[in-house]
Amino acid sequence: MADSSEFTLAVDIGGTTIKAGIVDKQGKIIEKRSENTPGAQDNTAFLNSLGSILDFLFSRHGLPSSVGIGSPGPLDIQKGKIISSANMPAIRDCNIVEFVQKKINNPNIPVHLDNDANCAGLGQLYFGMGRGHDNFAVFTLGTGVGGGLILEKNIFRGYNGNGFEIGHIPVLDMALMDLLQNKKLTIRRCGCSAMGCLETFSSAMAVSENYHSLLHAGSPPLGKSTEKLTAREIADLARGNDENAQLSYQIAGHALGLAITSVTHLLNLPLFILTGGMAGAGDLLKPHIQKVVQSRVFPVFKNRLEIVFTEGDADSGILGAAGLGHAIR
């Protein structure tokens, strides 16, 4: 059993699973557990799944010193609610913080909810590649694209916790437009209803969609069927010289380079940390990111600008939630 004065309970709410872990103050995960969350689950079923995880971890480690909960939005952080979830459409106004507080039954143990991308920033600040840095940005590259902004060692949340929605900044330039038009790729409308958002070019879903579209205009992939592939499968094909796969990652990298350039000119950040499921394709993304950044960023900024990719992201959501718990102790 862990010493409760030394650990945080970290809860990572994903689109298909709830993950939770007991994390010490150095960021070591002592034990973790997960439950599947089918899309049809309503609030009651979802909280029952979370409750079974909490019961198991509390029975083995006692109560924590703090609890951090990271979840995709939209959220009401002040009220501790998940307002809705694109991947779990039956969840509405879910009082997750109140539920956990009742489970703990100790008013001296703080329980906080925050956007999972904000948590990613805190996780990197306390336990990851952001340690020792005062100012940096985290881009989370997964099904969508999220962002966490650390300013003077504090997370920037913006109004009601919805700041730094980096996935929804426009990134189209003439070079990207020409590339898309030459390959007869359409500009897809984002889930936020806008056109040209970073998320529509640089998320795992965008890489898969673009690759699938390219197949219909060109030759099939090397040794693969024409079924829609995952971003990870497409990365493997790109490393095997599949031109459509390489182009899909070129588009994603170019758009990321434009986003990093914009944020650099706005905030003069010295460090960008790219994390999430697509961070494993850093070898494919970084050359295109660097090409854009080196050609666009003012010399006074580029000489001290570092762009890094994390590795081993299976537990990044838990560590992000632990970062939130660490911050509120």
C-alpha positions in Angstrom: 0.0 0.0 0.0 1.3 3.5 -1.0 1.6 6.3 1.6 -1.4 8.6 0.9 0.7 11.7 1.7 2.9 10.7 -1.3 0.4 9.9 -4.1 -2.2 11.3 -6.3 -5.1 9.5 -7.8 -5.1 10.3 -11.5 -8.1 9.6 -13.6 -7.9 9.8 -17.4 -11.3 9.9 -19.2 -10.9 8.7 -22.8 -13.4 8.1 -25.6 -13.6 4.3 -25.0 -12.0 3.7 -21.6 -11.5 5.2 -18.2 -8.0 4.8 -16.9 -6.8 5.6 -13.4 -3.6 5.2 -11.6 -1.8 5.7 -8.3 1.0 8.1 -9.0 3.7 9.2 -6.6 5.2 12.7 -6.4 8.0 11.8 -8.8 5.5 10.7 -11.5 6.0 7.0 -11.0 2.8 5.0 -11.6 2.5 2.6 -8.7 -0.6 0.8 -10.0 -3.2 1.4 -12.7 -6.5 0.0 -13.7 -9.0 0.6 -16.6 -12.6 0.0 -17.6 -14.2 0.1 -21.0 -16.8 2.8 -21.6 -19.1 1.8 -24.5 -20.6 4.8 -26.3 -24.1 3.8 -25.2 -23.2 4.3 -21.5 -25.3 7.0 -19.7 -24.2 8.9 -16.7 -25.1 6.2 -14.2 -23.3 3.4 -16.1 -20.3 5.6 -16.7 -20.0 6.6 -13.0 -20.5 2.9 -12.0 -17.5 2.0 -14.1 -15.4 4.7 -12.5 -16.6 3.7 -9.1 -15.4 0.1 -9.5 -12.0 1.4 -10.4 -11.9 3.7 -7.4 -13.1 0.9 -5.0 -10.3 -1.3 -6.3 -7.5 1.3 -6.0 -8.7 2.6 -2.6 -8.9 -0.9 -1.2 -5.3 -1.5 -2.1 -3.7 1.9 -1.4 -6.1 3.9 0.9 -7.1 7.4 0.1 -4.9 9.8 -1.9 -3.7 13.3 -1.0 -5.4 14.7 -4.1 -7.3 13.7 -7.2 -6.8 15.0 -10.7 -9.3 14.1 -13.5 -8.5 14.8 -17.1 -11.3 14.6 -19.7 -12.1 15.8 -23.2 -14.5 18.8 -23.3 -16.7 20.6 -23.2 -16.4 20.8 -19.4 -17.7 23.0 -16.7 -14.6 23.1 -14.5 -16.1 25.3 -11.9 -19.0 22.9 -11.3 -16.9 19.7 -11.9 -19.1 18.5 -14.8 -18.5 16.8 -18.1 -21.1 18.7 -20.1 -21.0 16.2 -23.0 -18.7 13.8 -24.9 -18.5 13.3 -28.6 -17.5 9.7 -28.2 -20.0 9.0 -25.4 -23.1 10.7 -26.6 -25.3 9.4 -23.8 -23.4 11.4 -21.2 -24.8 14.8 -20.3 -24.0 17.1 -17.4 -22.2 14.4 -15.6 -21.2 15.5 -12.0 -18.0 13.5 -11.9 -16.2 15.6 -9.3 -19.2 15.3 -6.9 -19.2 11.6 -7.4 -15.5 11.2 -6.6 -15.8 13.5 -3.6 -18.6 11.3 -2.2 -16.5 8.2 -2.8 -13.6 9.7 -0.8 -15.8 11.2 1.9 -13.0 13.5 3.1 -13.4 17.3 2.5 -9.6 17.8 3.0 -8.7 15.9 -0.1 -9.0 18.2 -3.2 -10.7 16.8 -6.4 -10.3 18.8 -9.6 -11.4 18.3 -13.2 -9.7 19.9 -16.2 -9.4 19.6 -19.9 -7.2 16.6 -20.9 -4.9 18.9 -23.0 -4.4 21.2 -20.0 -3.6 18.2 -17.9 -1.1 17.1 -20.6 0.7 20.5 -20.1 0.8 20.0 -16.3 2.0 16.4 -16.7 4.9 17.6 -18.9 5.7 20.4 -16.5 6.0 18.2 -13.4 7.0 14.8 -14.8 8.0 15.1 -18.5 10.0 17.0 -21.0 8.8 20.3 -19.6 10.6 19.9 -16.3 13.0 22.9 -15.8 11.2 25.1 -18.3 9.0 28.1 -17.3 7.2 28.5 -20.6 6.2 26.0 -23.3 3.3 24.5 -25.3 2.1 21.0 -25.5 0.2 19.8 -28.6 -1.7 16.5 -28.1 -1.9 14.7 -31.4 -4.7 12.0 -31.2 -8.1 11.6 -32.7 -8.2 15.4 -32.6 -5.6 18.0 -31.8 -5.5 19.7 -28.3 -3.2 22.1 -26.6 -1.8 22.9 -23.2 0.0 26.2 -22.5 2.4 26.7 -19.6 3.3 30.3 -18.8 5.6 31.0 -15.9 5.2 27.5 -14.7 1.4 27.8 -14.5 -1.3 26.4 -16.9 -3.1 29.0 -18.9 -6.8 28.1 -18.9 -8.5 31.1 -20.4 -12.2 31.9 -19.8 -13.8 29.0 -18.0 -10.9 26.7 -18.7 -11.3 26.7 -22.5 -8.1 28.5 -23.5 -5.4 27.4 -26.1 -7.7 25.4 -28.3 -4.8 25.0 -30.7 -6.7 22.4 -32.9 -9.1 25.1 -34.0 -6.7 27.8 -35.3 -6.7 28.2 -39.1 -3.5 27.0 -40.8 -4.0 27.2 -44.5 -1.3 28.9 -46.6 -0.7 29.0 -50.4 1.8 26.1 -50.2 -0.7 23.9 -48.4 -3.6 25.0 -50.7 -1.5 24.2 -53.8 -0.6 20.8 -52.4 -4.2 19.9 -51.7 -5.4 21.1 -55.0 -2.7 19.3 -57.0 -3.8 16.0 -55.3 -7.5 16.8 -55.6 -7.9 16.7 -51.8 -10.8 18.6 -50.4 -10.7 20.9 -47.3 -12.9 19.2 -44.8 -15.1 21.0 -42.4 -14.0 20.7 -38.8 -16.2 19.4 -36.0 -16.4 23.0 -34.8 -18.0 23.8 -38.2 -15.0 26.0 -39.4 -12.8 25.3 -42.4 -9.0 25.1 -42.4 -8.6 24.1 -38.7 -5.3 22.5 -37.7 -7.2 19.4 -36.5 -8.5 18.7 -40.0 -4.9 18.3 -41.2 -2.8 17.1 -38.3 -4.9 14.7 -36.2 -4.7 10.9 -36.5 -8.2 11.0 -38.1 -7.1 13.6 -40.7 -4.0 11.5 -41.7 -6.3 8.5 -42.1 -8.9 10.5 -44.1 -6.3 12.1 -46.4 -4.6 8.8 -47.0 -7.9 7.2 -47.9 -8.8 10.0 -50.3 -5.4 9.8 -52.0 -5.9 6.1 -52.7 -9.0 6.9 -54.8 -7.0 9.3 -56.9 -3.8 7.1 -57.2 -2.4 3.7 -56.8 -3.3 1.4 -53.9 -0.8 1.2 -50.9 2.0 -1.3 -51.0 0.7 -4.7 -50.1 -2.4 -3.3 -48.4 -6.1 -3.3 -49.2 -8.0 -0.1 -49.8 -9.7 -0.2 -46.4 -9.2 2.9 -44.2 -6.1 2.5 -42.2 -5.0 4.0 -38.8 -2.4 6.7 -38.6 0.0 4.2 -37.1 -0.4 1.8 -40.0 0.0 4.7 -42.4 3.2 5.7 -40.6 4.6 2.2 -41.2 3.8 2.5 -44.9 5.4 5.9 -45.1 8.6 4.5 -43.7 8.3 1.8 -46.5 8.3 4.5 -49.2 4.5 4.5 -49.8 4.2 7.9 -51.5 0.5 8.5 -50.4 1.4 7.7 -46.8 4.4 10.1 -47.0 2.2 12.8 -48.5 -0.4 12.4 -45.7 2.3 13.0 -43.1 3.7 15.9 -45.1 0.4 17.6 -45.0 0.1 17.0 -41.2 3.7 18.3 -40.6 3.2 21.4 -42.8 0.1 22.4 -40.9 1.8 21.8 -37.5 4.6 24.0 -38.7 2.2 26.8 -39.5 0.6 26.5 -36.1 3.9 26.5 -34.2 5.0 29.5 -36.2 1.9 31.4 -35.3 2.2 30.6 -31.6 5.9 31.4 -31.6 5.3 34.9 -33.1 2.5 35.5 -30.5 4.2 34.2 -27.4 7.9 33.6 -28.1 7.8 30.2 -26.5 11.2 28.4 -26.5 9.8 24.8 -26.4 7.0 22.9 -28.1 6.3 19.3 -26.9 4.2 17.1 -29.2 2.6 14.2 -27.5 -0.2 11.7 -28.0 -0.7 8.7 -30.2 0.9 10.4 -33.3 4.0 11.5 -31.4 5.4 8.1 -32.5 5.6 9.5 -36.0 7.9 12.3 -35.1 10.4 11.1 -37.6 7.9 11.7 -40.4 6.4 14.9 -39.1 9.5 16.8 -37.8 11.2 17.5 -41.2 8.1 19.1 -42.6 7.5 21.1 -39.4 11.1 22.3 -39.3 11.0 23.3 -43.0 8.0 25.6 -42.4 9.3 27.0 -39.1 12.7 27.7 -40.4 11.3 29.6 -43.4 8.7 31.5 -41.5 9.8 32.3 -37.9 11.7 35.5 -37.2 15.5 34.8 -36.7 15.3 36.2 -33.2 12.9 33.4 -32.3 14.2 30.5 -34.3 17.6 30.4 -32.7 16.2 29.3 -29.3 13.2 27.3 -30.5 13.0 23.6 -29.7 10.5 21.1 -31.0 10.4 17.7 -29.3 8.3 14.5 -29.4 7.5 12.3 -26.5 7.8 8.6 -26.5 5.8 5.8 -24.8 2.5 7.7 -24.6 0.3 4.8 -23.3 0.2 6.4 -19.9 0.4 10.1 -20.9 -3.2 10.7 -19.9 -2.7 9.3 -16.4 0.4 11.4 -15.9 -1.4 14.4 -17.2 -4.2 13.9 -14.6 -1.5 13.3 -12.0 0.1 16.7 -13.0 -3.3 18.3 -12.2 -3.4 16.5 -8.9 0.1 17.5 -8.1 -0.7 21.2 -8.8 -3.6 21.3 -6.4 -2.1 19.7 -3.4 
